[in-house]
Every structure is written in structure tokens, then in C-alpha cells.
Amino acid sequence: MRTIAQTDLEARVLNALTNHLMDPEALAVFCETYADERNRLRREAEGARETLNAASPRPNAITKSWWTRLSQVFRRSRSKTG
């Protein structure tokens, strides 16, 4: 199985849509389906993270603060890219 970076996948899909699928209804269906799948994957990852957090010892206040700040940075970074 070959792995492809999300940015490469999105570029390829947009190229295909631009050059081959100009139908507005097809584009709308694709966009909705793609967003649903990305949201499903996000929820799945968050669930796995919550499971890991529940199984881990409680972090101290400094570690918790650091992880909170780091997660905010990652969320901001993800929102800028897609």
C-alpha cells in the first residue's frame, strides 16, 4: 500500500476536479464526502487520544500546560493548511 501526503492528495484531487469534473453537482458531492471523511478521521484520532489520556497517569500542571499550548499551535497550523 502506498502512502501519499495529504497536501499531495488534495493537489491531485483539485487538479482532477479542475480538468475533469467541472460539473458543480459532482464537485459539491465530492466536497461534502471529503469533509465528512476528514471529520470522521479527526474524531477517530481524538477518541484514540482520549483513550490514551485516560490510561496514562495524570500529568503535572507544567506538563499539562505545555501540552495545552502545543495542541493549540498544532490546531492553528492545521487550520491554515486545510
N, C-alpha and C positions, 0 to 999 in steps of 0.2 A: 504494500500500500504506500502510495506516495503522499507526502505531506506538502502542503502549499501554504505560504504565509497569507494571513487574512487580507493584507493590503494587495498582494498579487492577485488573489482570488477576486477581490472587489474590482480591481482594474480590468481583469479579463471579462468579468460579467458586464461591466459598464461598456466595454468595447463591443461585446456581442450585442448588447441591447441597442447601442447606438447604430451599429452596422447591420443588424439582422432582425431585430424585434422592435420596429418603430410603432407597433400597434399600442395605443395608450392603455387599452384594457389589459393586454398582456403585461405591460410594464407595471400596472397597478397590482395585478395578481402577484407578479414576482416580488415587488417591494413589500407587500403585505406578508407573503410567505417567508421572505428572507428575514424581516423584522421579527416575526413570530419565532423562527428558529434561533436567532441570536438571543432573544429574550429567554427561550427555553434553556439554552446553554448557560446563560448567565444565572438563571435560577438554580440550575443543577450545580453549578460551581459554588454558589452561595450556600446551598444545602450541604455540600461536602465540607465547606469551610466551617459551617456551624457545627457539624458533627465532630470535626477535628477539635474545634474550640471546646466543645462540651467534654471531650475525652481528655483534654490537656489540663494540667494544673493551672489554677488562676494566676495570670501574670501579675507582677507587682505594678504599682502605679506608674513608674517610669516606663516600663516596657509597654504597658497598655497605652500610654500617651504617645509613645513612639509609633506603635502600630496604627493608632488612630490617624496620626498625621501622615504616615506613609500611605495608608489606604486613600486618604483624601487626594494626595498627589497623583496616585495611580488612576483614580476615578476621573480627575481633571484631564489627565493625559489621554485616557480612553475617549472621553467626550470630544476632544479636539480631533481625534483621528476617525471617528465614526460614530 
